């Protein structure tokens, strides 16, 4: 699984607000419009103060929204810069700790990438607990999407490496019938291994039988061999 690429800083977008017109413009308009429009201008003239207040509130709302977007973009750009710096400067256990702290407050634009990096860094440090927790968070936040599925598979593999086959099986079972068809071979292969590690020979056989149903040639022979071996072991 490749590491997420470092993301460049987003350009800052500052809001540009136009000031509303002033009541003095009404006189100029009144000399230029037709008689049919005069009642409308008279209404505007009578309620000019209230209209100016409403326009002022509208502009304030628009400017406020623009300022918030600018602030969010600035914060994202800063977070992306900090994330890139962290990846370049930190190594080993310090990298794991720094990524864990960063991911806790990172904005959405970089959170998933930070959590995936945290999982990979924890794996490199043989910290299965933190690696599994990070991958599980990505799987939950990006559920049923490609990155979420990849994270769930990484979580299951991490759990199996730690000898926690039953937990890995619990992660994998919901994926079997929801992942795209081209990924089911991988998922069922992991289910078989997780079931064997958990001591569930019956589930392992079922996974290999499902794999055998769509296999040919050497793959089919391998699955038949696995089924025979598991059944022979269970019969002893």
N, C-alpha and C positions, 0 to 999 in steps of 0.2 A: 504494500500500500504506500503510494507516494505521499510525501508531505505536502500540505497545502502551500501554494505559492505565496510569496510575500506580496501584499497588496499595496498599490501606490496610494498616495494621499489624494483625497477627493478635492476638487477645486471648490473654493469658497464662493458662495453665492449671496451677495448682499442685496437686500430688498431695496427697490427704488419706488418711492411713493410720490404721487403727484398731489400737490396741495389742491384742495377744492377751490372753486371760483369764489369770488367775493360778491356781495350784494350790489356793488357798483356796476357790475357788468349788466345788471337788469335794465338799466336805463338805456344802454347802447342797443340791447336786443329789442327793446320796446319800439325804438325808432325805425327798426328794420323789418319787423314781422308784419304780417297781414292783420287786418281787423279781426278775422276769425280766431286768431291766436291770442288776442288781447285778454279775454277772460282768464286764460291759463296764466298769463304773465301777472295779472292782478292777484290771482290766488298765491302765486309764488312770492310776490312782493309782500303780501300781508303776512305770510308765514316764513319769511326769509330766515329769521333767527332760528326757528325750530329746525328748518331744513339744514341750515349750516351746522347745527349741533349733531343732527343725524349723520350728515356727511362726515363730520369730524369723527364720530364713533366708528363709522364704516372704515374710514382710512386707518384709524387706530387698530381695528381688528385685522385689516389686511397687513399693516406694517408689523403688528405683533406676530402674525403667522409667519411672515417672512423672516423676522428676527429669530423665531424659534427654529425654522428650517436652517438658517445660517448657523445657529448655535449647534444644532445636531450635526451638521456637516463638519463644523470645526472640531467637534468632539470626536466624530468618527475618524477624521483625518489624524487627529492626535493619537487616538487609540491604535490606528493602523501603523503609525510611525513607531509607537512604543512597542507594538507587537514585533515589528521587523527588527528593531534594535535588540529586543529580548532574544530572538532566535539567533541573531548574529553573535551576541556577547555571552550568553549563558550556556553552560555545559553540565552534564552529569546531574547530580542530585540538586544542585542549585537551579538548574533549568526546570526540573520538575516543580520545585517549590515556587519559582517565579511564575511559571505558567498557571499553576493552581491559583495563585493570588490574582493574576491578571484576569483569568477566565471568570472569577467570581464577580467582577464588576464590569466586564467588557461589554460594549454595545453589541446589538444583534449582528452588525455587519462583520464582526470578527470573532464572535463567541464560538461558533461551531468550529472554525479553523483552530482557535486556541485550544478547545477541548480535544480535538483530534491530535494536535501536537502534544498535548499533555499525556494522552494515552500512549502515544509512541515513545515519548521520553520516559514515562514510567516503565514501559516494557523494557527499554534499554537498560534501566536500572534494576530490572527484575523485581519491580514493585507491582505485582499482579493486582493487588487490591485497588490501588489508585488508578491503574490502567483500566481495569474493568469498570470502575465507577465513571471514569471519563467517557469511555466508549458508550456506556449505558445512557449517559446524559445526552450524547449526540443522537443516539437511536430514538430517544424519547422526544427530543426537540425537533427532529427531522423525520418523524415516523412515516414509513411507507414511501419515502423518497430515496433516491440512489445513495446519498451519503448516509442516511439513517440506516439503510439496510447493510451497507458496508461496515458501519460502526457496530451493528448488532452481531455480524459475523466475526468481527475482530474481538468483540466482547466474549463470544462463545469460545473462540480459540484461546483467548487469554485464560478463561476459566478452566478449560481442559488442561492447559499447560500447568495450572496450579492444582490439578487433580480434583477439580470440582465439577465432575461430569454431569451430575444431576442438575446443577444450576445452569450449566451450558445447555442441557437438553430443554430446560424451561424457556431459555431465550430463543432457541431454534424452532421449537414446535410451532409457534404462531406464524413463523415465516414460510413454512413449507408450501402452503397453498396460496400465499399472497405475493411472493416474489415473482418476477417475470419467468417465463418458462426456461429461458437459457440459464437461469441461476439455480434452478431446482436440483440439478445434479450435485452442485457444490453443497447446497443446504442439506440434501439427503445424505450425502457422504459424511458431513459433520454430525448429523443426527445419529448415524450408525456408530460413529466413533464415541460420541457422547454417551449413547445408550450402553455401549460396551463398558465404558469407564464407570458408569453408574451401576453396572451389574444387571442391566435390563436386556437380557439376551433376546427376548421376544420382540422388543421394539427395534433392536438392531437388525434382526432378520427381516422384519417388515420393511425397514428402510432399504436394505439391499434388494429385496424382492421388487420394490418400486423402481429401483435403479435398473434392475435386470429387465423389467418390462419394456424399457426404451433403449436397451443396449444391444450392440451387435459385436461379433468378432471377439477380440481379446478382452474388451471391457466386459462383455457378457460372461466370458469364462472366468474372469476375476471375481465377479459378483457371485457366480455359482460356487466358486471355491470358498469365498467368505461365508456364504450361507451354510455350506457343508461343515466347515470348521466350527462355526458357532453352535450348530445343532449337535455336533459330536461332543463338543465341550459341555453343553447343557445336559447331555444324556449321561455323562459320567457321574 
